[in-house]
Amino acid sequence: MAYHRILRNYRTIGPTKFHGLNQRFKNSLLDINKIPAWFWAAYPKLREEYLEASDKYAVIYHESMLGGKLAIAERERLQEELVGYLDEIASLLEMAAVRNPELLILSGFDLAKERRSRSRAKKAAAAHDDQDSVPA
C-alpha cells in the first residue's frame, strides 16, 4: 500500500488527543532508528525548537487539567505553536520521502493512503465502450 502524504489531523483535535498525538510524534522524531540524523542535519534549529515547545506543552497540559485560566490559555498558545512546527516537519518529511518513502511510515504521523479513482478493469471497459461508440 502506497502512502504519499501526511494527514494534518492534529490541527483540529482537542487538547487531550493532541497531547497523546504529540507524545507519539515526539517519540518517533527523537528515535534515530526511525528518523535518521541526516534528516535533522539540515534543520537542527527546527528540531530543538519543536522539542522545547513539546516539553513545555506536556507540563502546561497537566497544569491546565486543574482548570486554571492562565494555564489553559498558555496550553492553547503552545498547541498553536506546536501545530506550526508539526506542519513544517510534515512538509519536510514529505519532501524527504520522495527518496526515502519509509520516513513517512516511521514518522509517527497519520498517513493518507493512496487511492485510485477508477480500477484498471473499469478504465479498460470504458476505453472499449468508447471505441465501440465511435462512428465509422
MARZA-101619 format. One record per residue: x, y, z of N, C-alpha, C in turn; residue number from 1; chain; residue in three letters. Coordinates in nm, 4 decimals. Each point is the difference from the previous one (the first is absolute). Layout:
<kedos>
+----------+----------+----------+----------+----------+----------+----------+----------+----------+-----+--------+--------+
|      n.x |      n.y |      n.z |     ca.x |     ca.y |     ca.z |      c.x |      c.y |      c.z | num | chaine | residu |
+----------+----------+----------+----------+----------+----------+----------+----------+----------+-----+--------+--------+
|        X |        Y |        Z |        X |        Y |        Z |        X |        Y |        Z | NUM |      A |    ALA |
...
+----------+----------+----------+----------+----------+----------+----------+----------+----------+-----+--------+--------+
</kedos>
This chain:
<kedos>
+----------+----------+----------+----------+----------+----------+----------+----------+----------+-----+--------+--------+
|      n.x |      n.y |      n.z |     ca.x |     ca.y |     ca.z |      c.x |      c.y |      c.z | num | chaine | residu |
+----------+----------+----------+----------+----------+----------+----------+----------+----------+-----+--------+--------+
|   0.0845 |  -0.1173 |   0.0000 |  -0.0845 |   0.1173 |   0.0000 |   0.0892 |   0.1238 |   0.0000 |   1 |      A |    MET |
|  -0.0236 |   0.0895 |  -0.0902 |   0.0837 |   0.1192 |  -0.0127 |  -0.0579 |   0.1160 |   0.0807 |   2 |      A |    ALA |
|   0.0891 |   0.0728 |   0.0638 |  -0.0376 |   0.1209 |   0.0729 |   0.0680 |   0.1165 |  -0.0695 |   3 |      A |    TYR |
|  -0.0701 |   0.1099 |  -0.0105 |   0.0631 |   0.1108 |  -0.0679 |  -0.0080 |   0.1327 |   0.0747 |   4 |      A |    HIS |
|  -0.0737 |   0.0043 |   0.1107 |  -0.0048 |   0.1252 |   0.0743 |  -0.0407 |  -0.0250 |   0.1443 |   5 |      A |    ARG |
|   0.0346 |   0.0968 |   0.0825 |  -0.0308 |  -0.0045 |   0.1420 |  -0.1323 |   0.0716 |   0.0230 |   6 |      A |    ILE |
|  -0.0869 |  -0.0619 |   0.0779 |  -0.1256 |   0.0650 |   0.0375 |   0.0302 |   0.1056 |   0.1064 |   7 |      A |    LEU |
|  -0.0572 |   0.1137 |  -0.0136 |   0.0194 |   0.1078 |   0.0989 |  -0.1163 |  -0.0011 |   0.0993 |   8 |      A |    ARG |
|  -0.0394 |  -0.1175 |   0.0467 |  -0.1143 |  -0.0128 |   0.0904 |   0.0275 |   0.0556 |   0.1395 |   9 |      A |    ASN |
|   0.1227 |   0.0293 |   0.0320 |   0.0340 |   0.0564 |   0.1307 |  -0.0429 |   0.1461 |   0.0121 |  10 |      A |    TYR |
|  -0.0385 |   0.0623 |  -0.1080 |  -0.0372 |   0.1422 |   0.0010 |  -0.1329 |   0.0274 |   0.0692 |  11 |      A |    ARG |
|  -0.0909 |  -0.0951 |  -0.0043 |  -0.1370 |   0.0279 |   0.0426 |  -0.0472 |  -0.0841 |   0.1188 |  12 |      A |    THR |
|   0.0903 |  -0.0645 |   0.0688 |  -0.0434 |  -0.0847 |   0.1111 |   0.0163 |   0.0730 |   0.1333 |  13 |      A |    ILE |
|  -0.0672 |  -0.0522 |   0.0996 |   0.0043 |   0.0595 |   0.1327 |   0.1319 |  -0.0253 |   0.0706 |  14 |      A |    GLY |
|   0.0183 |   0.0641 |   0.1138 |   0.1273 |  -0.0060 |   0.0717 |   0.0425 |  -0.1407 |   0.0422 |  15 |      A |    PRO |
|  -0.0931 |  -0.0825 |   0.0436 |   0.0367 |  -0.1336 |   0.0474 |   0.0523 |  -0.0864 |  -0.1144 |  16 |      A |    THR |
|  -0.0725 |  -0.0022 |  -0.1107 |   0.0465 |  -0.0773 |  -0.1153 |   0.1275 |   0.0600 |  -0.0569 |  17 |      A |    LYS |
|   0.0082 |   0.1326 |  -0.0018 |   0.1202 |   0.0646 |  -0.0513 |   0.1207 |  -0.0385 |   0.0843 |  18 |      A |    PHE |
|  -0.0170 |  -0.0004 |   0.1303 |   0.1108 |  -0.0373 |   0.0893 |   0.0482 |  -0.1413 |  -0.0316 |  19 |      A |    HIS |
|  -0.0933 |  -0.0928 |  -0.0167 |   0.0372 |  -0.1380 |  -0.0326 |   0.0715 |  -0.0104 |  -0.1341 |  20 |      A |    GLY |
|  -0.0545 |   0.0671 |  -0.1018 |   0.0641 |  -0.0018 |  -0.1319 |   0.1378 |   0.0650 |   0.0048 |  21 |      A |    LEU |
|   0.0097 |   0.1120 |   0.0682 |   0.1284 |   0.0695 |   0.0073 |   0.1055 |  -0.0862 |   0.0678 |  22 |      A |    ASN |
|  -0.0394 |  -0.0733 |   0.1024 |   0.0957 |  -0.0901 |   0.0655 |   0.0462 |  -0.1089 |  -0.0967 |  23 |      A |    GLN |
|  -0.0931 |  -0.0514 |  -0.0801 |   0.0355 |  -0.1015 |  -0.0999 |   0.0955 |   0.0584 |  -0.1036 |  24 |      A |    ARG |
|  -0.0300 |   0.1200 |  -0.0484 |   0.0875 |   0.0653 |  -0.0980 |   0.1390 |   0.0215 |   0.0595 |  25 |      A |    PHE |
|   0.0020 |   0.0525 |   0.1204 |   0.1274 |   0.0301 |   0.0650 |   0.0846 |  -0.1260 |   0.0142 |  26 |      A |    LYS |
|  -0.0612 |  -0.1078 |   0.0453 |   0.0752 |  -0.1246 |   0.0172 |   0.0534 |  -0.0517 |  -0.1329 |  27 |      A |    ASN |
|  -0.0792 |   0.0094 |  -0.1046 |   0.0450 |  -0.0454 |  -0.1318 |   0.1088 |   0.0907 |  -0.0558 |  28 |      A |    SER |
|  -0.0171 |   0.1292 |   0.0163 |   0.0961 |   0.0948 |  -0.0565 |   0.1332 |  -0.0021 |   0.0741 |  29 |      A |    LEU |
|  -0.0019 |  -0.0377 |   0.1252 |   0.1240 |  -0.0101 |   0.0767 |   0.0764 |  -0.1289 |  -0.0279 |  30 |      A |    LEU |
|  -0.0703 |  -0.1022 |  -0.0455 |   0.0614 |  -0.1315 |  -0.0203 |   0.0852 |   0.0011 |  -0.1272 |  31 |      A |    ASP |
|   0.1307 |  -0.0074 |   0.0176 |   0.0921 |   0.0050 |  -0.1154 |  -0.0170 |  -0.1219 |  -0.0894 |  32 |      A |    ILE |
|  -0.0545 |  -0.1086 |   0.0526 |  -0.0262 |  -0.1177 |  -0.0837 |  -0.1182 |   0.0249 |  -0.0938 |  33 |      A |    ASN |
|  -0.0845 |   0.0959 |   0.0347 |  -0.1158 |   0.0318 |  -0.0835 |   0.0292 |   0.1195 |  -0.0905 |  34 |      A |    LYS |
|   0.0390 |   0.1101 |   0.0588 |   0.0330 |   0.1208 |  -0.0764 |   0.1500 |   0.0233 |   0.0171 |  35 |      A |    ILE |
|   0.0777 |  -0.0305 |  -0.1034 |   0.1461 |   0.0052 |   0.0126 |   0.0552 |   0.1415 |   0.0198 |  36 |      A |    PRO |
|   0.1208 |   0.0043 |   0.0509 |   0.0658 |   0.1277 |   0.0288 |   0.0173 |   0.0849 |  -0.1258 |  37 |      A |    ALA |
|   0.0171 |  -0.0626 |  -0.1156 |   0.0204 |   0.0778 |  -0.1235 |  -0.1212 |   0.0879 |  -0.0301 |  38 |      A |    TRP |
|  -0.1202 |  -0.0453 |   0.0385 |  -0.1194 |   0.0809 |  -0.0240 |   0.0063 |   0.1294 |   0.0807 |  39 |      A |    PHE |
|   0.0385 |  -0.0112 |   0.1269 |   0.0026 |   0.1156 |   0.0885 |   0.1214 |   0.0887 |  -0.0220 |  40 |      A |    TRP |
|   0.1039 |  -0.0512 |  -0.0663 |   0.1222 |   0.0780 |  -0.0199 |  -0.0288 |   0.1323 |  -0.0712 |  41 |      A |    ALA |
|  -0.0927 |  -0.0009 |  -0.0920 |  -0.0340 |   0.1219 |  -0.0732 |  -0.0937 |   0.0918 |   0.0796 |  42 |      A |    ALA |
|  -0.0627 |  -0.0523 |   0.1046 |  -0.0995 |   0.0768 |   0.0765 |   0.0215 |  -0.0148 |   0.1507 |  43 |      A |    TYR |
|   0.1200 |   0.0192 |   0.0506 |   0.0241 |  -0.0237 |   0.1437 |  -0.0798 |   0.0938 |   0.0898 |  44 |      A |    PRO |
|  -0.0178 |   0.1238 |  -0.0429 |  -0.0735 |   0.0969 |   0.0813 |  -0.1467 |  -0.0391 |   0.0111 |  45 |      A |    LYS |
|  -0.0581 |  -0.0471 |  -0.1093 |  -0.1405 |  -0.0416 |  -0.0005 |  -0.0221 |  -0.1127 |   0.1008 |  46 |      A |    LEU |
|   0.0869 |  -0.0967 |  -0.0026 |  -0.0126 |  -0.1147 |   0.0926 |   0.0062 |   0.0470 |   0.1451 |  47 |      A |    ARG |
|   0.0972 |   0.0828 |   0.0317 |   0.0161 |   0.0474 |   0.1372 |  -0.1184 |   0.0867 |   0.0442 |  48 |      A |    GLU |
|  -0.0474 |   0.0864 |  -0.0891 |  -0.1144 |   0.0852 |   0.0344 |  -0.1253 |  -0.0833 |   0.0213 |  49 |      A |    GLU |
|  -0.0190 |  -0.1009 |  -0.0855 |  -0.1162 |  -0.0876 |   0.0163 |   0.0080 |  -0.0751 |   0.1331 |  50 |      A |    TYR |
|   0.1154 |  -0.0572 |   0.0302 |   0.0145 |  -0.0771 |   0.1242 |  -0.0203 |   0.0877 |   0.1229 |  51 |      A |    LEU |
|   0.0520 |   0.1210 |  -0.0046 |  -0.0164 |   0.0924 |   0.1119 |  -0.1483 |   0.0340 |   0.0205 |  52 |      A |    GLU |
|  -0.0686 |   0.0332 |  -0.1085 |  -0.1431 |   0.0328 |   0.0087 |  -0.0804 |  -0.1216 |   0.0436 |  53 |      A |    ALA |
|   0.0386 |  -0.1169 |  -0.0464 |  -0.0703 |  -0.1228 |   0.0364 |   0.0133 |  -0.0296 |   0.1491 |  54 |      A |    SER |
|   0.1196 |   0.0186 |   0.0533 |   0.0213 |  -0.0210 |   0.1435 |  -0.0809 |   0.0999 |   0.0829 |  55 |      A |    ASP |
|  -0.0018 |   0.1264 |  -0.0429 |  -0.0795 |   0.1012 |   0.0701 |  -0.1483 |  -0.0354 |  -0.0054 |  56 |      A |    LYS |
|  -0.0434 |  -0.0472 |  -0.1168 |  -0.1413 |  -0.0355 |  -0.0159 |  -0.0388 |  -0.1127 |   0.0947 |  57 |      A |    TYR |
|   0.0860 |  -0.1011 |   0.0136 |  -0.0306 |  -0.1135 |   0.0883 |  -0.0206 |   0.0484 |   0.1431 |  58 |      A |    ALA |
|   0.0834 |   0.0905 |   0.0456 |  -0.0115 |   0.0525 |   0.1368 |  -0.1278 |   0.0826 |   0.0144 |  59 |      A |    VAL |
|  -0.0217 |   0.0920 |  -0.0923 |  -0.1157 |   0.0902 |   0.0111 |  -0.1305 |  -0.0750 |  -0.0231 |  60 |      A |    ILE |
|   0.0043 |  -0.1049 |  -0.0803 |  -0.1199 |  -0.0813 |  -0.0219 |  -0.0476 |  -0.0574 |   0.1332 |  61 |      A |    TYR |
|   0.0919 |  -0.0564 |   0.0766 |  -0.0376 |  -0.0586 |   0.1292 |  -0.0444 |   0.1076 |   0.0989 |  62 |      A |    HIS |
|   0.0641 |   0.1148 |  -0.0021 |  -0.0418 |   0.1109 |   0.0875 |  -0.1394 |   0.0489 |  -0.0374 |  63 |      A |    GLU |
|  -0.0291 |   0.0040 |  -0.1306 |  -0.1293 |   0.0511 |  -0.0461 |  -0.1148 |  -0.0926 |   0.0379 |  64 |      A |    SER |
|   0.0300 |  -0.1231 |   0.0298 |  -0.1044 |  -0.0948 |   0.0395 |  -0.0626 |   0.0397 |   0.1341 |  65 |      A |    MET |
|   0.0682 |   0.0856 |   0.0753 |  -0.0550 |   0.0493 |   0.1266 |  -0.0990 |   0.1141 |  -0.0219 |  66 |      A |    LEU |
|  -0.0074 |   0.0498 |  -0.1231 |  -0.1017 |   0.1003 |  -0.0337 |   0.0443 |   0.1438 |   0.0085 |  67 |      A |    GLY |
|   0.1278 |   0.0257 |   0.0231 |   0.0474 |   0.1386 |   0.0070 |  -0.0091 |   0.0683 |  -0.1353 |  68 |      A |    GLY |
|  -0.0595 |   0.1198 |  -0.0014 |  -0.0208 |   0.0707 |  -0.1264 |   0.1315 |   0.0369 |  -0.0679 |  69 |      A |    LYS |
|   0.0998 |   0.0396 |   0.0783 |   0.1299 |   0.0343 |  -0.0592 |   0.0669 |  -0.1232 |  -0.0601 |  70 |      A |    LEU |
|  -0.0101 |  -0.1119 |   0.0683 |   0.0596 |  -0.1242 |  -0.0511 |  -0.0707 |  -0.0447 |  -0.1277 |  71 |      A |    ALA |
|  -0.1314 |   0.0141 |  -0.0039 |  -0.0764 |  -0.0383 |  -0.1199 |   0.0373 |   0.0907 |  -0.1171 |  72 |      A |    ILE |
|   0.0115 |   0.1302 |   0.0261 |   0.0380 |   0.0937 |  -0.1059 |   0.1401 |  -0.0310 |  -0.0524 |  73 |      A |    ALA |
|   0.0925 |  -0.0310 |   0.0901 |   0.1362 |  -0.0346 |  -0.0412 |   0.0017 |  -0.1315 |  -0.0771 |  74 |      A |    GLU |
|  -0.0815 |  -0.0951 |   0.0410 |  -0.0098 |  -0.1287 |  -0.0714 |  -0.0484 |   0.0235 |  -0.1430 |  75 |      A |    ARG |
|  -0.1001 |   0.0836 |  -0.0160 |  -0.0525 |   0.0293 |  -0.1342 |   0.1041 |   0.0695 |  -0.0863 |  76 |      A |    GLU |
|   0.0749 |   0.0921 |   0.0588 |   0.1053 |   0.0687 |  -0.0741 |   0.1086 |  -0.0981 |  -0.0433 |  77 |      A |    ARG |
|   0.0418 |  -0.0850 |   0.0933 |   0.1035 |  -0.0988 |  -0.0324 |  -0.0488 |  -0.1020 |  -0.1027 |  78 |      A |    LEU |
|  -0.1276 |  -0.0355 |   0.0074 |  -0.0536 |  -0.0947 |  -0.0982 |   0.0059 |   0.0607 |  -0.1398 |  79 |      A |    GLN |
|  -0.0335 |   0.1272 |  -0.0131 |   0.0094 |   0.0677 |  -0.1304 |   0.1446 |   0.0032 |  -0.0489 |  80 |      A |    GLU |
|   0.0921 |   0.0274 |   0.0901 |   0.1417 |   0.0028 |  -0.0354 |   0.0462 |  -0.1384 |  -0.0470 |  81 |      A |    GLU |
|  -0.0413 |  -0.1033 |   0.0718 |   0.0378 |  -0.1358 |  -0.0373 |  -0.0598 |  -0.0412 |  -0.1344 |  82 |      A |    LEU |
|  -0.1218 |   0.0427 |  -0.0270 |  -0.0619 |  -0.0298 |  -0.1299 |   0.0853 |   0.0590 |  -0.1121 |  83 |      A |    VAL |
|   0.0497 |   0.1214 |   0.0195 |   0.0886 |   0.0610 |  -0.0992 |   0.1261 |  -0.0819 |  -0.0219 |  84 |      A |    GLY |
|   0.0631 |  -0.0428 |   0.1086 |   0.1195 |  -0.0847 |  -0.0106 |  -0.0332 |  -0.1326 |  -0.0685 |  85 |      A |    TYR |
|  -0.1112 |  -0.0602 |   0.0393 |  -0.0379 |  -0.1288 |  -0.0589 |  -0.0302 |   0.0136 |  -0.1486 |  86 |      A |    LEU |
|  -0.0642 |   0.1094 |  -0.0399 |  -0.0246 |   0.0237 |  -0.1431 |   0.1320 |   0.0084 |  -0.0763 |  87 |      A |    ASP |
|   0.0948 |   0.0714 |   0.0569 |   0.1306 |   0.0143 |  -0.0657 |   0.0729 |  -0.1341 |  -0.0071 |  88 |      A |    GLU |
|  -0.0011 |  -0.0740 |   0.1088 |   0.0653 |  -0.1315 |   0.0026 |  -0.0675 |  -0.0942 |  -0.0992 |  89 |      A |    ILE |
|  -0.1325 |   0.0016 |  -0.0036 |  -0.0734 |  -0.0878 |  -0.0919 |   0.0365 |   0.0312 |  -0.1454 |  90 |      A |    ALA |
|   0.0085 |   0.1269 |  -0.0336 |   0.0368 |   0.0390 |  -0.1364 |   0.1406 |  -0.0475 |  -0.0345 |  91 |      A |    SER |
|   0.0911 |   0.0160 |   0.0926 |   0.1382 |  -0.0437 |  -0.0236 |   0.0084 |  -0.1516 |  -0.0135 |  92 |      A |    LEU |
|  -0.0766 |  -0.0716 |   0.0827 |  -0.0019 |  -0.1460 |  -0.0106 |  -0.0561 |  -0.0454 |  -0.1337 |  93 |      A |    LEU |
|  -0.1036 |   0.0670 |  -0.0467 |  -0.0578 |  -0.0351 |  -0.1303 |   0.1012 |   0.0217 |  -0.1120 |  94 |      A |    GLU |
|   0.0762 |   0.1079 |   0.0090 |   0.1023 |   0.0240 |  -0.1020 |   0.1094 |  -0.1064 |   0.0072 |  95 |      A |    MET |
|   0.0456 |  -0.0330 |   0.1198 |   0.1052 |  -0.1006 |   0.0158 |  -0.0503 |  -0.1384 |  -0.0398 |  96 |      A |    ALA |
|  -0.1296 |  -0.0234 |   0.0139 |  -0.0580 |  -0.1313 |  -0.0307 |  -0.0018 |  -0.0294 |  -0.1493 |  97 |      A |    ALA |
|   0.0240 |   0.1009 |  -0.0823 |   0.0087 |  -0.0257 |  -0.1443 |   0.1139 |  -0.0990 |  -0.0252 |  98 |      A |    VAL |
|   0.1091 |   0.0152 |   0.0722 |   0.1140 |  -0.0911 |  -0.0140 |  -0.0021 |  -0.1136 |   0.1019 |  99 |      A |    ARG |
|  -0.0607 |   0.0237 |   0.1145 |  -0.0039 |  -0.0993 |   0.1082 |  -0.1425 |  -0.0138 |   0.0512 | 100 |      A |    ASN |
|  -0.0861 |  -0.0729 |  -0.0714 |  -0.1417 |  -0.0082 |   0.0364 |  -0.0256 |  -0.0542 |   0.1412 | 101 |      A |    PRO |
|   0.0917 |  -0.0790 |   0.0530 |  -0.0214 |  -0.0568 |   0.1333 |  -0.0015 |   0.1067 |   0.1087 | 102 |      A |    GLU |
|   0.0530 |   0.1178 |  -0.0281 |  -0.0026 |   0.1077 |   0.0993 |  -0.1425 |   0.0340 |   0.0418 | 103 |      A |    LEU |
|  -0.0909 |  -0.0009 |  -0.0945 |  -0.1391 |   0.0325 |   0.0336 |  -0.0589 |  -0.1035 |   0.0939 | 104 |      A |    LEU |
|   0.0267 |  -0.1245 |  -0.0274 |  -0.0561 |  -0.1080 |   0.0814 |   0.0566 |   0.0039 |   0.1412 | 105 |      A |    ILE |
|   0.1278 |   0.0309 |   0.0137 |   0.0665 |  -0.0010 |   0.1297 |  -0.0177 |   0.1289 |   0.0797 | 106 |      A |    LEU |
|  -0.0555 |   0.1024 |  -0.0624 |  -0.0052 |   0.1329 |   0.0611 |  -0.0948 |   0.0119 |   0.1191 | 107 |      A |    SER |
|  -0.0980 |  -0.0875 |   0.0096 |  -0.0987 |   0.0122 |   0.1065 |  -0.1237 |   0.0767 |  -0.0416 | 108 |      A |    GLY |
|   0.0060 |   0.0678 |  -0.1135 |  -0.1150 |   0.0742 |  -0.0511 |  -0.0996 |  -0.0972 |  -0.0626 | 109 |      A |    PHE |
|  -0.1279 |   0.0397 |  -0.0006 |  -0.1014 |  -0.0767 |  -0.0710 |   0.0148 |   0.0291 |  -0.1487 | 110 |      A |    ASP |
|  -0.0174 |  -0.1025 |  -0.0812 |   0.0240 |   0.0138 |  -0.1431 |  -0.1260 |  -0.0228 |  -0.0806 | 111 |      A |    LEU |
|  -0.0085 |   0.0708 |  -0.1123 |  -0.1094 |  -0.0205 |  -0.0948 |   0.0411 |  -0.1113 |  -0.0936 | 112 |      A |    ALA |
|  -0.0882 |  -0.0933 |  -0.0203 |   0.0280 |  -0.1104 |  -0.0909 |  -0.0310 |   0.0450 |  -0.1418 | 113 |      A |    LYS |
|   0.0844 |  -0.0425 |  -0.0903 |  -0.0204 |   0.0349 |  -0.1402 |  -0.1205 |  -0.0757 |  -0.0516 | 114 |      A |    GLU |
|  -0.0864 |   0.0710 |  -0.0697 |  -0.1200 |  -0.0618 |  -0.0562 |   0.0010 |   0.0162 |  -0.1502 | 115 |      A |    ARG |
|  -0.0534 |  -0.0976 |  -0.0631 |  -0.0190 |   0.0104 |  -0.1446 |  -0.1425 |   0.0453 |  -0.0250 | 116 |      A |    ARG |
|  -0.0150 |   0.0893 |  -0.0939 |  -0.1339 |   0.0529 |  -0.0249 |  -0.0878 |  -0.1032 |  -0.0696 | 117 |      A |    SER |
|   0.0579 |  -0.0778 |  -0.0856 |  -0.0751 |  -0.1051 |  -0.0698 |   0.0897 |  -0.1223 |  -0.0112 | 118 |      A |    ARG |
|  -0.0587 |  -0.1150 |   0.0091 |   0.0810 |  -0.1209 |  -0.0126 |   0.0446 |  -0.0171 |  -0.1444 | 119 |      A |    SER |
|   0.1036 |  -0.0765 |  -0.0178 |   0.0521 |  -0.0234 |  -0.1354 |  -0.1033 |  -0.0684 |  -0.0885 | 120 |      A |    ARG |
|  -0.0761 |  -0.0913 |   0.0576 |  -0.1018 |  -0.0710 |  -0.0787 |  -0.1068 |   0.0975 |  -0.0501 | 121 |      A |    ALA |
|  -0.0410 |   0.0934 |   0.0854 |  -0.1004 |   0.0982 |  -0.0409 |   0.0553 |   0.0913 |  -0.1084 | 122 |      A |    LYS |
|   0.1278 |   0.0385 |   0.0121 |   0.0607 |   0.0850 |  -0.1024 |   0.0064 |  -0.0735 |  -0.1336 | 123 |      A |    LYS |
|   0.0371 |  -0.1271 |   0.0044 |   0.0090 |  -0.0787 |  -0.1237 |  -0.1380 |  -0.0146 |  -0.0635 | 124 |      A |    ALA |
|  -0.1031 |  -0.0253 |   0.0819 |  -0.1364 |  -0.0138 |  -0.0522 |  -0.0477 |   0.1321 |  -0.0597 | 125 |      A |    ALA |
|   0.0318 |   0.1116 |   0.0664 |  -0.0395 |   0.1311 |  -0.0512 |   0.0692 |   0.0291 |  -0.1316 | 126 |      A |    ALA |
|   0.1256 |  -0.0360 |  -0.0111 |   0.0729 |   0.0213 |  -0.1240 |  -0.0597 |  -0.0846 |  -0.1129 | 127 |      A |    ALA |
|  -0.0364 |  -0.1244 |   0.0337 |  -0.0585 |  -0.0897 |  -0.0978 |  -0.1381 |   0.0536 |  -0.0463 | 128 |      A |    HIS |
|  -0.0794 |   0.0504 |   0.0937 |  -0.1314 |   0.0571 |  -0.0321 |   0.0157 |   0.1228 |  -0.0893 | 129 |      A |    ASP |
|   0.1013 |   0.0825 |   0.0259 |   0.0250 |   0.1188 |  -0.0803 |   0.0343 |  -0.0384 |  -0.1454 | 130 |      A |    ASP |
|   0.0740 |  -0.1085 |  -0.0151 |   0.0369 |  -0.0450 |  -0.1344 |  -0.1211 |  -0.0487 |  -0.0761 | 131 |      A |    GLN |
|  -0.0904 |  -0.0705 |   0.0712 |  -0.1216 |  -0.0546 |  -0.0635 |  -0.0961 |   0.1126 |  -0.0410 | 132 |      A |    ASP |
|   0.0017 |   0.1121 |   0.0726 |  -0.0974 |   0.1056 |  -0.0290 |   0.0492 |   0.0985 |  -0.1059 | 133 |      A |    SER |
|   0.1224 |  -0.0131 |  -0.0444 |   0.0516 |   0.0895 |  -0.1028 |  -0.0572 |  -0.0399 |  -0.1356 | 134 |      A |    VAL |
|  -0.0669 |   0.0959 |  -0.0717 |  -0.0577 |  -0.0349 |  -0.1294 |   0.1109 |  -0.0233 |  -0.1049 | 135 |      A |    PRO |
|  -0.0276 |  -0.0948 |  -0.0882 |   0.0995 |  -0.0367 |  -0.1010 |  -0.0063 |   0.0865 |  -0.1211 | 136 |      A |    ALA |
+----------+----------+----------+----------+----------+----------+----------+----------+----------+-----+--------+--------+
</kedos>
